[in-house]
Amino acid sequence: MRDQEALMETAHAMADAARAAILPHFRRGGLGTTSKETSHYDPVTVADRASEAAMRAILAERRPDDAILGEEEGIKEGTSGLTWVIDPIDGTRGFVSGAPTWGVLIALCDADGPIYGIIDQPYIGERFEGGFGHARMEGPLGPMDLGVQPAGSLAEATLFTTFPEVGSDIERRAFEAVRDRAQLVRYGCDCYAYALLAAGQIDLVIEAGLQSYDIAAPVAVIQAAGGMITDWEGRPVHAGGRALAAASPALHAEALALLQEIAHG
């Protein structure tokens, strides 16, 4: 138990350090933005780099034997059997646009996948955590327990996604098959959509083209909140790929059947 508490304290210290590194840059200009891709706009800013450096500094001090996988600086090998999977700013397109829908993602993983995770939104001041028997958030309204809402059918569901800007043509068509049956669809919230699902505000999240640092922390938080999250084959998704998160197994199964019908042609 004490080791779990120390691990959670380390994760919160990382999130605090990332907040301090990022917030001086948000909505301030001078982001030094470049694109990591030439075929499409995939921005990275000075805030991304500063955030990851700040989190790695915490780990170097507190957990030097743990491995690290980060979006900006790649892999640092470890010997402890634990890996910190971090995304310094998930949703950089939103960040450079001034929309507070981006977040800092921190996941602690063992050989089987995520065992604890944080989704942190520094500007709003919301932090969602899940794992080690915890499913809770802190925010402007104070601390609250996390828990998915009772889910009805797809026809009653609220669906969030980053589509259509992410995904292949067939993936978009598969998403649209679910979209056309949902009651309400909203776009472009990146990791914040997973936080809303864990908080009981929405019912479904569907995405594609994910890396492990995009999804490992949401997996931990959603599972701790009682939700279900897999890839589009019903398998673990913490390594990346195409994600389907749902508030209930029945809703997950309904959406999964539609995705597979199109994706498998």
C-alpha positions as CSV (number, residue, x, y, z in Angstrom):
1,M,0.0,0.0,0.0
2,R,2.8,2.4,0.9
3,D,4.4,1.7,-2.5
4,Q,1.1,2.5,-4.3
5,E,0.8,5.7,-2.4
6,A,4.4,6.7,-3.3
7,L,3.7,5.9,-7.0
8,M,0.5,8.0,-6.9
9,E,2.4,10.9,-5.2
10,T,5.0,10.7,-8.0
11,A,2.3,10.8,-10.7
12,H,0.7,13.9,-9.1
13,A,4.1,15.5,-8.8
14,M,4.6,14.9,-12.5
15,A,1.2,16.4,-13.3
16,D,2.0,19.5,-11.1
17,A,5.4,19.9,-12.9
18,A,3.7,19.6,-16.3
19,R,1.1,22.3,-15.3
20,A,3.9,24.7,-14.2
21,A,5.7,24.1,-17.5
22,I,2.7,24.5,-19.8
23,L,0.5,27.3,-18.4
24,P,3.0,30.1,-19.0
25,H,2.6,29.3,-22.8
26,F,-1.1,28.7,-23.2
27,R,-2.9,31.5,-25.0
28,R,0.3,33.6,-24.8
29,G,1.8,33.2,-28.3
30,G,5.4,32.5,-29.0
31,L,4.9,28.8,-29.0
32,G,7.7,28.0,-31.5
33,T,5.3,25.6,-33.2
34,T,6.6,23.2,-35.8
35,S,5.0,20.2,-37.5
36,K,6.3,16.7,-37.0
37,E,4.8,15.6,-40.3
38,T,5.1,17.0,-43.8
39,S,2.0,15.4,-45.2
40,H,-0.4,16.9,-42.6
41,Y,-0.3,19.3,-39.7
42,D,1.0,17.6,-36.5
43,P,2.1,20.4,-34.3
44,V,4.6,20.3,-31.4
45,T,5.4,23.4,-29.3
46,V,7.9,24.6,-26.7
47,A,5.2,23.7,-24.1
48,D,5.2,20.1,-25.2
49,R,8.9,19.8,-24.8
50,A,9.0,21.7,-21.5
51,S,6.2,19.5,-20.1
52,E,7.9,16.3,-20.9
53,A,11.3,17.5,-19.6
54,A,9.7,18.5,-16.3
55,M,8.0,15.1,-15.9
56,R,11.2,13.2,-16.7
57,A,13.1,15.3,-14.2
58,I,10.6,14.2,-11.5
59,L,11.1,10.5,-12.5
60,A,14.9,10.9,-12.6
61,E,14.8,12.1,-9.0
62,R,12.2,9.8,-7.6
63,R,12.0,6.7,-9.8
64,P,15.3,6.3,-11.7
65,D,14.9,2.6,-12.2
66,D,11.6,2.9,-14.0
67,A,11.3,2.9,-17.8
68,I,9.8,5.9,-19.6
69,L,8.0,6.2,-22.9
70,G,7.2,9.7,-23.9
71,E,5.9,11.3,-27.1
72,E,8.7,13.8,-27.5
73,E,11.8,12.1,-26.1
74,G,11.0,8.4,-26.8
75,I,12.1,5.5,-24.7
76,K,14.3,5.3,-21.6
77,E,14.9,1.8,-20.5
78,G,14.4,0.7,-17.0
79,T,15.0,-2.3,-14.7
80,S,12.0,-2.1,-12.2
81,G,9.4,-3.7,-14.4
82,L,7.4,-0.5,-14.4
83,T,7.0,2.0,-17.3
84,W,5.7,5.5,-17.2
85,V,3.9,6.3,-20.5
86,I,3.5,10.1,-20.9
87,D,2.0,12.5,-23.3
88,P,3.1,16.0,-22.4
89,I,0.2,17.6,-24.2
90,D,-2.4,15.4,-25.8
91,G,-4.4,17.5,-28.2
92,T,-1.7,20.0,-29.3
93,R,-4.0,21.2,-32.2
94,G,-6.5,22.3,-29.5
95,F,-3.7,23.8,-27.4
96,V,-2.4,26.0,-30.3
97,S,-6.0,27.0,-31.0
98,G,-6.6,28.2,-27.4
99,A,-9.2,25.5,-26.7
100,P,-9.0,24.0,-23.2
101,T,-9.7,20.5,-24.4
102,W,-6.0,19.3,-24.4
103,G,-4.5,17.5,-21.4
104,V,-1.4,15.9,-19.8
105,L,-1.5,12.1,-19.8
106,I,0.4,10.0,-17.3
107,A,0.1,6.2,-17.1
108,L,2.0,3.7,-15.0
109,C,2.2,0.3,-16.7
110,D,3.4,-3.1,-15.8
111,A,3.9,-6.0,-18.1
112,D,0.2,-6.4,-18.6
113,G,-0.7,-2.8,-19.2
114,P,-1.8,0.3,-17.3
115,I,-2.3,0.0,-13.6
116,Y,-2.8,3.7,-12.8
117,G,-3.4,6.8,-14.8
118,I,-4.0,10.6,-14.7
119,I,-5.7,12.8,-17.3
120,D,-4.9,16.4,-16.2
121,Q,-6.4,19.6,-17.7
122,P,-4.1,22.4,-16.3
123,Y,-6.1,25.5,-17.5
124,I,-9.4,24.4,-16.2
125,G,-7.8,22.9,-13.1
126,E,-9.3,19.4,-13.5
127,R,-7.4,16.2,-12.7
128,F,-8.9,12.8,-13.3
129,E,-7.2,9.7,-11.8
130,G,-7.9,6.0,-11.8
131,G,-6.2,2.9,-10.4
132,F,-5.0,1.4,-7.1
133,G,-8.6,1.4,-5.9
134,H,-9.1,5.1,-6.8
135,A,-11.5,6.7,-9.3
136,R,-11.8,10.4,-8.6
137,M,-11.3,13.9,-9.9
138,E,-10.4,17.3,-8.5
139,G,-11.6,20.5,-10.1
140,P,-13.2,23.9,-9.6
141,L,-16.2,22.3,-7.9
142,G,-14.1,20.3,-5.5
143,P,-13.3,16.5,-5.3
144,M,-15.7,14.1,-6.8
145,D,-15.8,10.3,-7.4
146,L,-15.6,9.1,-11.0
147,G,-18.2,6.7,-12.4
148,V,-19.6,6.0,-15.8
149,Q,-23.3,6.8,-16.1
150,P,-25.9,4.0,-16.7
151,A,-25.9,3.6,-20.4
152,G,-28.9,3.0,-22.6
153,S,-28.9,2.0,-26.2
154,L,-26.9,3.6,-29.0
155,A,-29.9,5.6,-30.0
156,E,-29.8,7.4,-26.6
157,A,-26.0,7.8,-26.5
158,T,-23.7,10.8,-26.7
159,L,-20.6,10.0,-28.8
160,F,-17.3,11.9,-28.8
161,T,-14.5,11.6,-31.3
162,T,-11.5,13.3,-32.9
163,F,-12.8,12.2,-36.4
164,P,-12.9,13.1,-39.2
165,E,-9.4,14.5,-39.0
166,V,-7.9,11.3,-37.8
167,G,-8.3,7.9,-39.5
168,S,-8.4,6.2,-42.9
169,D,-11.3,6.3,-45.2
170,I,-12.6,2.9,-44.1
171,E,-12.2,3.9,-40.4
172,R,-14.2,7.0,-41.0
173,R,-16.9,5.0,-42.7
174,A,-17.0,2.6,-39.7
175,F,-17.2,5.5,-37.3
176,E,-20.0,7.1,-39.4
177,A,-22.0,3.8,-39.1
178,V,-22.0,4.4,-35.3
179,R,-22.4,8.2,-35.6
180,D,-25.6,7.9,-37.6
181,R,-27.3,5.9,-34.9
182,A,-26.2,8.0,-31.9
183,Q,-28.4,10.6,-30.4
184,L,-25.6,13.3,-30.1
185,V,-22.1,13.5,-31.6
186,R,-19.4,16.0,-30.7
187,Y,-15.9,16.4,-32.2
188,G,-12.3,17.3,-31.4
189,C,-11.9,16.8,-27.7
190,D,-8.9,14.5,-27.7
191,C,-8.2,13.1,-24.2
192,Y,-10.8,15.2,-22.6
193,A,-13.5,13.0,-24.1
194,Y,-12.2,10.0,-22.1
195,A,-12.3,12.1,-18.9
196,L,-15.9,13.1,-19.6
197,L,-16.8,9.4,-20.1
198,A,-15.2,8.5,-16.8
199,A,-17.1,11.3,-15.1
200,G,-20.4,10.1,-16.3
201,Q,-21.1,12.9,-18.8
202,I,-21.0,11.0,-22.1
203,D,-21.4,7.4,-23.3
204,L,-19.0,6.6,-26.1
205,V,-15.6,7.6,-27.4
206,I,-14.3,6.3,-30.8
207,E,-10.8,7.0,-32.2
208,A,-8.2,5.6,-34.5
209,G,-4.5,6.2,-35.2
210,L,-3.5,6.3,-31.6
211,Q,-0.1,5.7,-30.0
212,S,0.4,4.1,-26.6
213,Y,1.0,7.5,-25.0
214,D,-2.4,8.7,-26.4
215,I,-4.4,6.0,-24.7
216,A,-2.6,4.2,-21.8
217,A,-3.8,6.8,-19.2
218,P,-7.4,6.9,-20.5
219,V,-7.5,3.1,-20.3
220,A,-6.6,3.2,-16.6
221,V,-9.0,6.0,-15.7
222,I,-12.0,4.6,-17.7
223,Q,-11.5,1.1,-16.3
224,A,-11.3,2.4,-12.8
225,A,-14.5,4.4,-13.3
226,G,-16.4,1.2,-14.4
227,G,-16.3,1.7,-18.2
228,M,-15.1,-0.6,-20.9
229,I,-12.4,0.2,-23.4
230,T,-10.8,-2.0,-26.1
231,D,-9.6,-1.8,-29.7
232,W,-12.0,-2.4,-32.6
233,E,-11.5,-6.1,-32.2
234,G,-12.4,-6.2,-28.6
235,R,-8.8,-6.6,-27.5
236,P,-6.6,-4.5,-25.1
237,V,-5.9,-1.1,-26.7
238,H,-3.2,0.3,-24.3
239,A,-0.5,-0.2,-27.0
240,G,-2.4,2.1,-29.4
241,G,-4.4,1.7,-32.6
242,R,-8.2,2.1,-32.8
243,A,-10.1,2.7,-29.5
244,L,-13.7,2.2,-28.5
245,A,-14.6,3.3,-25.0
246,A,-18.1,2.8,-23.6
247,A,-20.1,3.3,-20.4
248,S,-21.4,-0.3,-20.4
249,P,-20.6,-3.7,-21.9
250,A,-23.9,-3.7,-23.8
251,L,-23.3,-0.3,-25.4
252,H,-19.7,-1.3,-26.2
253,A,-21.0,-4.5,-27.9
254,E,-23.6,-2.5,-30.0
255,A,-21.0,0.0,-31.2
256,L,-18.3,-2.7,-31.8
257,A,-20.6,-4.7,-34.0
258,L,-21.2,-1.7,-36.3
259,L,-17.5,-0.8,-36.4
260,Q,-16.5,-4.4,-37.4
261,E,-19.2,-4.7,-40.0
262,I,-17.7,-1.8,-42.0
263,A,-14.0,-2.2,-41.0
264,H,-14.0,-5.9,-42.0
265,G,-15.9,-5.1,-45.2
